[in-house]
Amino acid sequence: MLRAFPGTTDNSLTQASWIDIVDPTPTEIAAFEKAFSLRVPVKEEVSEIETTSRLRVEHGALYMSAPLILATGDEPWIVAPTGFVLSKTALLTVRFVQSAIFDSARKELNVGPLASTVVYVCVLEELVDHMADLLEASSQALDDASHLIFRRENLRRLSRESSLLRQLLVRTGRTSERMAHITYTLVCLDRMAKFTIERGREWLEPEQISRLQSVSADIASLEQYAEGLVNRIQLLQDAATGIINVAQNEVMKILTIASVAGIPPVLVAGIYGMNFKNMPELNWAWGYPFALMLIVLTTLVPLIWFKWKDWI
């Protein structure tokens, strides 16, 4: 699907300053290349990870690409390779996934004809704002996880506690993976902004250069914020794992104490359960109460000793 800004027909693409192509067809590719004498990058090309493949100059135009996270609200996160071709007369964006982000950018630019560099700067700013929104959403998710992990009240059932903490580990793990995507996308957008200033300076007005520098500064602050969130994720994961281990150790401690405290009375019961003929207590009238009291006493003594040692 090909869309041009300002709105125009395929036969007059030369009048547009921004051409946005989603999953381009051969006909759309041919129409753009005929109108601007520029090559349309293919999906494999914009998916390359080498810097030299992401940022280059061809026939006086800047060819750039970045793995954008095209998601809004509760939509699933999709990392979509996106290509940018910037020349003095036109901006081409090539992507293979639908996204409302570019629609929002078009609405922001719906003020009449604009230069391709102005459109490019606006699109870049919109993408950085979108990354900031995703970071804020991730921060809120970590806040919710933190409140559950470090809450004052404890669940009575250990199984429910462990199940909840495991779910939180999965959620924070997914957030960590998303943070990695966001950080890499920010790095690519920062490189694009700096590359444009360096190689397209003759096209840019001083105001546009200043805006691109502001974009780089915003990205630097977002990267620092993202680094803090990554550290926080590690803290929450360690805390959740530690709480699970402590809870399991408490169970093992109780079982150990019960087994140790149960050994002496079992020994006493085993001794007086033997039916030998010459056992003095067999004919003793107080033999049975004595055995019961001895069993109780041998149970309490280990427990009192554990309490004295502050093990329980």
SVG drawing of the C-alpha trace seen along z (x, -y; Angstrom):
<svg xmlns="http://www.w3.org/2000/svg" viewBox="-5 -28 35 92">
<polyline fill="none" stroke="black" stroke-width="0.4" points="0.0,0.0 1.4,-3.4 0.4,-6.7 1.8,-10.1 1.9,-13.3 0.4,-15.7 -2.3,-13.5 -1.8,-12.9 -2.2,-10.2 0.4,-7.7 0.8,-9.7 2.0,-12.8 4.3,-11.4 6.8,-14.1 4.6,-16.6 4.7,-14.7 7.4,-15.2 6.7,-11.9 5.8,-8.6 5.0,-5.9 4.9,-2.3 3.6,0.7 4.6,4.1 5.2,2.6 4.1,4.2 6.2,4.2 3.9,1.6 4.3,-0.7 8.1,-0.3 8.3,-1.0 6.1,-4.2 8.4,-5.6 11.6,-4.8 10.3,-6.4 9.2,-9.5 12.4,-10.1 15.1,-8.0 15.8,-6.4 15.9,-2.7 13.4,-1.2 15.2,1.0 13.8,4.5 12.9,6.3 16.2,8.3 18.2,5.0 16.4,3.1 16.8,6.2 20.6,6.0 22.2,5.3 25.6,4.0 26.0,0.2 27.3,-0.1 24.2,1.6 21.9,-0.6 23.5,-3.9 24.8,-4.7 24.6,-7.2 23.5,-6.3 23.2,-8.7 23.0,-11.7 20.3,-10.2 20.6,-8.9 19.5,-5.2 18.8,-4.3 17.0,-1.6 16.0,-0.8 14.1,2.0 11.0,0.1 8.6,1.3 5.3,0.7 2.8,1.2 0.3,-1.1 -1.7,-0.5 -2.3,3.2 -1.2,4.3 1.4,7.1 4.9,5.8 6.1,6.2 9.7,5.4 9.4,4.4 12.4,3.5 11.7,0.1 13.7,-1.7 14.1,-5.4 15.3,-7.0 15.9,-10.8 16.7,-13.0 16.5,-16.8 13.1,-16.4 11.4,-13.4 11.3,-11.1 10.4,-7.4 9.5,-5.1 9.3,-1.4 7.8,1.0 6.1,4.3 3.8,4.0 0.8,1.7 1.2,-0.8 -0.8,-3.7 2.4,-5.6 2.9,-6.7 -0.8,-7.6 -0.3,-9.8 2.7,-11.5 0.7,-12.2 -1.9,-13.9 0.7,-16.1 2.0,-17.1 -1.4,-17.9 -0.7,-21.6 0.2,-21.8 3.2,-21.1 6.5,-20.7 10.1,-20.0 11.2,-16.3 13.7,-17.2 11.0,-18.8 8.8,-15.6 11.8,-13.4 12.5,-15.3 8.9,-15.2 8.7,-11.4 11.8,-10.9 10.5,-13.0 7.2,-11.0 9.1,-7.7 11.2,-8.9 8.0,-10.0 6.6,-6.5 9.7,-4.9 9.2,-7.2 5.6,-6.0 6.8,-2.4 9.3,-3.1 6.7,-4.7 4.4,-1.6 7.3,0.7 8.0,-1.4 4.4,-1.1 4.5,2.6 7.6,2.8 5.9,0.6 3.0,3.1 5.4,6.0 7.4,4.2 4.2,3.6 3.4,7.3 6.9,8.5 7.6,6.1 4.0,5.9 3.7,6.0 1.0,8.6 1.9,12.2 -0.2,14.9 -1.2,17.7 -0.7,20.4 2.9,21.0 1.7,22.6 -0.2,19.4 2.8,17.2 5.2,19.3 2.8,19.3 2.4,15.5 6.2,14.9 6.8,17.2 4.3,15.3 6.0,12.1 9.4,13.6 7.8,14.3 6.4,10.8 9.6,9.1 11.5,11.4 9.3,10.3 9.8,6.7 13.5,7.2 13.3,8.6 11.2,5.6 13.7,3.2 16.4,4.8 14.4,4.1 13.7,0.5 17.3,-0.2 18.5,1.1 15.8,-0.9 16.9,-4.0 20.5,-3.4 19.5,-3.1 17.3,-6.2 20.2,-8.1 22.6,-7.0 20.1,-8.0 19.8,-11.5 23.5,-12.0 24.1,-10.5 21.5,-12.9 23.2,-15.9 26.6,-14.7 25.7,-13.8 22.6,-15.9 23.7,-19.2 23.5,-21.0 19.7,-20.2 18.9,-21.0 17.9,-24.4 19.6,-25.5 16.3,-24.9 16.1,-21.3 19.7,-20.6 18.8,-21.9 15.7,-19.7 17.8,-16.6 20.3,-17.5 17.4,-17.7 16.3,-14.3 19.8,-12.9 19.7,-14.5 16.2,-13.0 17.4,-9.6 20.4,-9.9 18.1,-10.6 15.8,-7.7 18.8,-5.4 19.8,-6.4 16.2,-5.8 16.1,-2.5 19.4,-1.5 17.8,-2.3 14.8,-0.1 17.0,2.8 18.8,2.6 15.4,2.5 14.3,5.6 17.4,7.4 16.6,6.3 13.0,7.5 14.0,10.8 16.6,11.4 14.1,10.4 11.4,12.7 13.9,15.6 15.2,14.9 11.7,14.8 10.9,18.1 14.1,19.6 13.4,18.3 9.9,19.7 11.2,23.1 13.9,23.0 11.2,22.3 9.3,25.5 12.5,27.5 13.4,26.2 10.0,27.2 10.3,30.6 13.8,31.0 12.7,29.9 9.8,32.3 11.9,35.2 14.6,34.5 12.1,33.9 10.3,37.1 13.4,39.4 13.6,39.6 10.0,40.5 10.1,43.1 13.2,44.5 11.4,44.6 8.3,46.2 10.4,48.7 12.2,49.7 9.0,50.2 7.3,51.9 9.7,54.8 8.2,57.9 11.1,59.3 10.4,61.4 12.8,59.7 11.7,56.1 11.3,54.5 8.6,52.0 6.3,54.8 4.8,55.5 5.1,52.0 1.7,50.3 3.0,46.9 4.9,48.3 2.4,47.1 2.1,43.5 5.8,43.4 6.4,44.4 3.9,41.8 5.5,39.0 8.9,40.1 7.8,39.8 6.3,36.3 9.5,35.2 11.8,36.5 9.7,34.6 9.7,31.3 13.4,31.3 14.6,31.0 12.0,28.3 13.1,26.3 16.7,26.6 15.9,25.4 14.1,22.5 17.0,21.7 19.3,21.7 16.8,19.4 16.3,21.8 12.5,21.6"/>
</svg>
